[in-house]
């Protein structure tokens, strides 16, 4: 099935409007309600908004793009579902970030010294090394992960789909995930349990929420730890964003 750019743009606009309104309402609730000022309430509310919006918008987007409503692997790997899932993940995270921003609980990233940007770049060696080692271990155990739908989308004849996938993987996902997990969740949990526990717990959440790729949880957990450590030590999400962008770019080149 051939998807038009105009159809995808209309679907994205509708999804973004819904996510923005949801984030605005949730942000106002977080700001005005005293009962939401505990980490175990704020966390599920914002995290649930990101997950719920992502899942709901993914199905809505697939319908708007003309996809079939079947949950078999072939359907989920089709163009409408791949495009809708990427859009929904990005827009769902943005909706949650709108809620945090409106509520006044966003942690503004400080501008760290050049040293931390260099460390962010160097940290990519560790994340890629862990990912390669994990892949070799899986291969030695006789397990070959299924080819990702993103890899198929990169060879799509529609140029705008290829560009959209690259933009999401290289920029969209790293920026929104670092802001959501390291910028919001880590300080939230750290205030309750201390900075080191905060680093570990947000990394666990970051990894586990990628439930579509269970085999990838260990390397994702490691990436979360590295991003959390950079956030904790530098006081900024920017070195982690640099690390995440470079890591995803290298992974994209390997597909």
Secondary structure, DSSP 8 states (H G I E B T S, - for coil): ----HHHHHHHHHHHHHHHHHHHHHHHHHHHH-GGG-SHHHHHHHHHHHHHHHHHHHHHHHHHHTT-----SHHHHTSHHHHHHHHHHHHHHHHHHHHHHHHHT---------HHHHHHHHHHHHHHHHHHHHHHHHHHHTT------HHHHHTT-S-HHHHHHHHHIIIIIHHHHHIIIIIIIIHHHHHHHH-HHHHHHHHHHHHHHT-GGGGGGHHHHHHHHHHHHHHHHHHS-SHHHHHHHHHHHHHHHHT-
